[in-house]
Amino acid sequence: MRNAPPPLNALRAFEAAARHLSLTKAALELNVTPGALSHQIRGLEDHLSLKLFDRGVRSIALTAAGKALHPGLQTAFLHIQDALASVNALGDTRVFVVSTTPGFTSKWLAPRLYRFSIAHPEIDVRVSSTINNANFTTDGVDAAIRNLPIDAAHDKALEVEKLIDQSVVPVCSPALVEKHGPFTSPDMLKGVPLIHDDSLSSRAVLPNWADWFAAAGVTDADVSRGLRFNSADHALDATVSGAGVLLANDVLAYDDLRTGRLVMPFDLMLPSRRCYCFVCAKKRRESTNVQAFRRWLKEEAAALDWSKAR
């Protein structure tokens, strides 16, 4: 083995390929061709005089030497990313990046965020809307607001604090009540178009229309019918327009209920056993920007007056 260290690009190529166990996926991540990536890895093997991968026709597997090398390299690159993130944070302390879902951004956070900007003009907020959980090491995110199970186990590296419990409630537009109502019995919803919010259906088991009708004592409702949306804000917008009755996330429907754009035809609510939480990396929780945003979020959550929305 030579004394000189191998090229950094070769080490990066090996680490990505070992993590994905795919030259194609590693090349895509590093924005190089699979051929170039393979060339870098072979150069590293020549440098070390060791075989790092067993190469099949359509797959690769780590050798004993590859398995020994990968964990240390993976940790080293994570440390480099952390160091660069710290330097970037020092270079522009005005910018604060918060990650949350598109529905929560549109229906809850965005209408309130101006108040944070007025209170903290020294902080420039950037909102990253995504259904995926933020990676606080690689995504450049300072904090996140996530819809999580109330009894979820959390990564020990993360700070997680509950903000708002979530339930599901039936909602519709006042115009729909005028057209089909007044609703005096849950049975009457069997003849009204239903709207389904499937935005979390792939990740969580949430109360649905079948559960709601069962809780209301209605046994013969056809819950297979109706519009389906994979975005909560789109489902709410369709409901405000009078398209039907939605079994809605009450937090996201709060402003539309408070302003009268939506009404609850019945006050039967089902707990979802989920809540919205503030999340950040523990190593960043003492940051002035993180503390300011966390404090503001808690104040906004505490100010919700559910008597005006139900």
Secondary structure as the mmCIF struct_conf table of DSSP 4:
data_model
#
loop_
_struct_conf.conf_type_id
_struct_conf.id
_struct_conf.beg_label_comp_id
_struct_conf.beg_label_asym_id
_struct_conf.beg_label_seq_id
_struct_conf.end_label_comp_id
_struct_conf.end_label_asym_id
_struct_conf.end_label_seq_id
BEND BEND1 ASN A 3 ALA A 4
HELX_LH_PP_P HELX_LH_PP_P1 PRO A 5 PRO A 7
HELX_RH_AL_P HELX_RH_AL_P1 LEU A 8 HIS A 20
TURN_TY1_P TURN_TY1_P1 LEU A 21 LEU A 21
HELX_RH_AL_P HELX_RH_AL_P2 LEU A 23 LEU A 30
TURN_TY1_P TURN_TY1_P2 ASN A 31 ASN A 31
BEND BEND2 VAL A 32 VAL A 32
HELX_RH_AL_P HELX_RH_AL_P3 PRO A 34 LEU A 48
TURN_TY1_P TURN_TY1_P3 SER A 49 SER A 49
BEND BEND3 LEU A 50 LEU A 50
STRN STRN1 PHE A 53 ARG A 55
BEND BEND4 VAL A 57 ARG A 58
STRN STRN2 ILE A 60 LEU A 62
HELX_RH_AL_P HELX_RH_AL_P4 ALA A 64 GLY A 91
TURN_TY1_P TURN_TY1_P4 THR A 93 ARG A 94
STRN STRN3 VAL A 95 THR A 100
HELX_RH_AL_P HELX_RH_AL_P5 PRO A 102 PHE A 104
HELX_RH_PI_P HELX_RH_PI_P1 THR A 105 LEU A 109
HELX_RH_AL_P HELX_RH_AL_P6 ALA A 110 ALA A 119
TURN_TY1_P TURN_TY1_P5 PRO A 121 GLU A 122
STRN STRN4 ASP A 124 SER A 129
BEND BEND5 ILE A 131 ASN A 132
HELX_LH_PP_P HELX_LH_PP_P2 ASN A 133 ALA A 134
TURN_TY1_P TURN_TY1_P6 PHE A 136 THR A 138
BEND BEND6 ASP A 139 ASP A 139
BEND BEND7 ASP A 142 ASP A 142
STRN STRN5 ALA A 143 PRO A 149
TURN_TY1_P TURN_TY1_P7 ILE A 150 ASP A 151
TURN_TY1_P TURN_TY1_P8 LYS A 156 ALA A 157
STRN STRN6 LEU A 158 VAL A 171
STRN STRN7 CYS A 172 CYS A 172
HELX_RH_AL_P HELX_RH_AL_P7 PRO A 174 HIS A 180
BEND BEND8 SER A 185 SER A 185
HELX_RH_3T_P HELX_RH_3T_P1 PRO A 186 GLY A 191
BEND BEND9 VAL A 192 VAL A 192
STRN STRN8 LEU A 194 ASP A 197
TURN_TY1_P TURN_TY1_P9 SER A 199 ARG A 203
HELX_RH_AL_P HELX_RH_AL_P8 TRP A 209 ALA A 215
TURN_TY1_P TURN_TY1_P10 ALA A 216 GLY A 217
BEND BEND10 ASP A 220 ASP A 220
TURN_TY1_P TURN_TY1_P11 VAL A 223 SER A 224
BEND BEND11 GLY A 226 GLY A 226
STRN STRN9 LEU A 227 PHE A 229
BEND BEND12 ASN A 230 SER A 231
HELX_RH_AL_P HELX_RH_AL_P9 ALA A 232 VAL A 240
TURN_TY1_P TURN_TY1_P12 SER A 241 GLY A 242
BEND BEND13 ALA A 243 ALA A 243
STRN STRN10 VAL A 245 ASN A 249
HELX_RH_AL_P HELX_RH_AL_P10 ASP A 250 ARG A 258
TURN_TY1_P TURN_TY1_P13 THR A 259 GLY A 260
BEND BEND14 ARG A 261 LEU A 262
STRN STRN11 VAL A 263 VAL A 263
BEND BEND15 PRO A 265 PHE A 266
STRN STRN12 LEU A 270 ALA A 281
HELX_RH_3T_P HELX_RH_3T_P2 LYS A 282 ARG A 284
TURN_TY1_P TURN_TY1_P14 ARG A 285 GLU A 286
HELX_RH_AL_P HELX_RH_AL_P11 THR A 288 ALA A 302
TURN_TY1_P TURN_TY1_P15 ALA A 303 ALA A 303
HELX_RH_3T_P HELX_RH_3T_P3 TRP A 306 LYS A 308
TURN_TY1_P TURN_TY1_P16 ALA A 309 ALA A 309
#
